């Protein structure tokens, strides 16, 4: 009988209302597990751990580092896999952080819900059941952190929340899901990767600040220098393949001499280029001035990786290498 450890962190999946008004996180792990129809017929042993009870936007890096450590401890004690439930607003970031730091081959799956338990057709029970089935499957081993909602299995490195309310909110722009849960059985479209890039866990109390600057039409970037003054690192979400307004060039050049500055795109699919355009503020210009190209990572994922690298004490050469490998 596979044994799966389930860690609950709150979010919509755990929210109820005592008076019919706005909902808040109230349900713990045992309550969420008890509300899953058909779980007792799967032959999977589930152990629930109420880890946090907060909205997704209140989660911190320290919460995700702590739950990753706790999950690894449960695997060391004999759990075959792990499921983490949380609010969907930050799943694409937290799942990527977990993926970067997850040791070994045991499956770890993140899920949540778009409809809270007081609404018609709540999707939480179905999502938890599917996530448990994925975490218990041998075919899920060696794939790092996975995200499971609406019976779709997504890789943490490509997943994004693409809709504010739809139960099919999660997509993998440019890639698509890596598998589906069909009649309770995870079915994958390809074998696990031969190698998986990861890094050691950083201290839970790491005091690292990494910002995100999004290029927008008509923004002259006059705020960039002040914004970057107290940061340890910065990710720039540029236009298209990695472009910014020409007035951003000098502030970014100055910041890149003091802190790591990573160049990503505000578009959710496709890579940042490095040698195609040559005007002021183009990707070629910015890379020549010291910005580090993010490769195929989204801006949100690029920020998580930069935070982890800086918190772990990585120097610029190692940071640049990580973006070419991750």
N, C-alpha and C positions, 0 to 999 in steps of 0.2 A: 504494500500500500504506500504510494508516494505521500510524503509529508511536506506541506506547503505552509510557510510562515507568512501571515498577512499583517502588515503594519498599516494602521489607519492614521491619517494626518488631518482629517477634517475635510472641508470643501463642500460643494453642493451635494455630493453623494451622501453626506452625513448631516444635512441641514433639515431642520423641522421648525415649525412655529407652534407656540402654545396657544395663540389667540387668533389664528387665521391670517395674521399679518406677515410682514417680511420674515424670511427664515434665517436661522443662525446655526452654526455647527453644534450639534447636541449628541449625535449618535456615536457610540464607541465601537470598537472592533467586534465584540461579541454580538452586539445588536445588528450590525450590518451583515454579519455572517448568518445570523438566525433568519434573516429575511430573504434568503436566496432559495427559490424553489428548485428542487432537483439536486441540490448539492450532495445530499446524503446518499444519492444513487450513483455517484461518480466513482466511488472507491478511493477517494482522495481524503487523507486526513488533513484537517486545517487547524492551525493554531493562530488565534487572533491576538494582536498586540496593539493596544490603544496608545499610540506614540505621541500624537499631537491632536488638537481639536481646534483648528484655526482656518480662516479663509486662505485661499491660494496666494493672494497678494501679500499676506502677512508672513508667509514662509521666508526664511532667510537661508543664506548659504550654509550657515551652521546647522540648521535643521536637516538639510539634505545630507551633509557630511555625517551627521550623527546617525541618521536612519540607515545610511549606507554601511556604516560600521556595525550597527546593530544587526542588519541583515546578513552581513558577512559572518558575524558571530553565530547566528542561527544555522547558517550553512555548515560552519565548522562543527556544530553540535549534531549534525545529521539531517537537517532539512534538505529536501531535494530541489527546492526552488523558493522564490520569494515573490509576493505581490505587495505593492504599495498603492494605497488609495489616497487621493488628494483632490483638491480643487483643480479644475481644468485650465484656469487662466494661466498658470505657469508650468504646465506639464512639459511643453516643448523645451523649456530651459532646465527644469529639474531632472528630467529623464536623461538629457545629454550630460549633465554633471555626473549623475550616477554612472552612466555608461563609461565616462572617462576614467572613473575611479574603481569600477567593479572588478574585483580579482576573480580569477578562475573561470570555469565554464558553466557553473550553475545558472539556470535562467532567473532573471529578475525582471518583473513586469510592472509597469505603472499604468493605473487606470483611474477613472473618475466617472462623473455623470454630468449630463447637460440638464437633466430634469431632476428636481429634488423629490424626495419621497412623498410630499404632499400633493404633487401634480399628477394629472392623469398620465398613465404610461411612463412611470419613472424608469430610466434606463440603467440605474445603478446596479440592481441585482443581476441583470443579464451581463453587464460589463465585468462585474467581479467574478461571476461564474466562468466567463470566457477567459479572463486573466488567470484564474486558478488552473484551468485546463491547459493553457499555454505554458504556465510555469511548471506543470507536472509532466510535460511531454519531453521525452528524450530528444526529439527533433529540435527543441528549443535551445539545447545546450550549445555553448560556444558562440552565441549570437549577441552577447552583451545585453544591454538594457533594451527591452521592447516596450512599446506602448500599444495597448489593446482597448479599443472602443468600437462599438457597433459591429462586432465580429471581425474587424479588420486588425491585422497585426502590422505595426509600423516599426521601423528601425529608429532608435532614438536620435541618430545622427541626421535624419532627413525629415522627421515629423514636424508638423506645424498646426496650430489651431487656426482654421481658415474661415470660421463662421462664429458669430457671437452666441447663437441660440440653437442651431440645428443639432440633432443627435448624431449626425454624420459630420461633425465639425472638424474632425481631424483628418488631415491629408498628408501626403509626402510629396510636395511640389517637385516636379522633375523626375521623380522616381516611382511613386506609387507605393502601395503597401507591399510588404515582403511576404505576406501570407494571409490566409483567412481561417476562421474557425468554422468548420462545417460539421454539423451534427455533433458538436462537442469535441471534434478532433482538429487540432491545429494542422493546417496544410500549407507548406511553404513552396514558393515558386523557385527557390534555388537553395543549394546547400549552404551551411554556415561559411563565413569567410575563412580563408586559409590562415590569415593572421588578423589580429585585432589590436589596433593601437590603443594603449591605455597608459595611465600614469599613477604614481602613488597618491594615496589620500593625503591631503594637507591638514594641518591642525584645525580643529573645529572652531577655535577662537581667532582664526587668522583675520587681522584687521587690514583688509585690502580693499581699496576703492577703485573700481573700474567703471568708467562712464561710457555712454553711447550718444554720439552726435549724429543726427539724421539730417542729411542734406535736403532742403526743400526749395521750391522755386522762389527766387527773389531774396533769399536769406544771405546777407553779406558776411555772416560769421563773426560779427563784432563781439560776440559774447564768448567766443571760443577760448581766448586766453584766460579770462576769469574763470570759466568753467573748468579748465584743465589744471588750474593752479594747485588744487588740493587732491588731484587724482594720482593714483599709482600707475594707471594705464588708461587708454582710450581706444574705443572702436568707432570708426567713422562709417556710417551707412551711406555710401555715396549713390549718386545717380547711376543707373544702368550698370555698366561693367566696372564701375569704380571711379566716377568723376565728381568733382565739386566745383562750385563757383570759384572763379579766379581769386576773389578776395579771401578765400579760405586758405590759400596756399601758404602765405607767410606765417599765420598763426599755427598751422599744422606743422610747418617746417621747424618752427621754434619748439613746439611741444615734443616733436620727435627727437630732439636733441636731449630732452630731459626724461621722458618716459616712453615706454613702448606704445606706439600708435599703430593700430591695425586697420587696414582698408578693406571693408566689406561692401556689399551692395544692399540697398533698401528693398530690392526685389527679392522675392522668396525662393526663386529657382535660378540656377545657372551660376557659373563661376565669375570671380573677379579676374579680369585680364591683366597682363603685365607689360605688353609691348606692341599694342595695336595703335593707340591714339597718342598724339604728341603735343597737344596744346597745353597751355597753362591750366592746371587743375585736372588734367587727364591722369589715367592710371599710370602711364609711363613716367610722367612728371612727378607724381606723388611718391612712387616707389623709389625713384632716383633721389628724392629728398629724405628718404629714411623710413617711409611708411612700409609696413609689413603686409603683403597681400594675404587675404583670408582664404584664398582658394575657393573651394565649393561650399564652405560653411556659410550659413545665413548669418546676418548681423547678430541675432540673439545668441546663436550658438558660438559665434566668434568671441562674444563678450564672456561667455561662461569659460571657454578655454583660456582666454587671457587671464581671467581672474584666478583660475586654478594654477596656471604657470607662475604668475607673479607671487601668489601666496606660497607656492612651493619653492621660491627662491631662484627661479630660472633667469638666466641672463639673456641678452637680446639674441645672440646666436642660436641659443636653444629654443627661444620663442619662435624665431623665424623657421627653424627646422620643424617645429611641431606643426605649424600651419601647412607645411608642404607634405606632411605625413598623415595628419589626422583625417 
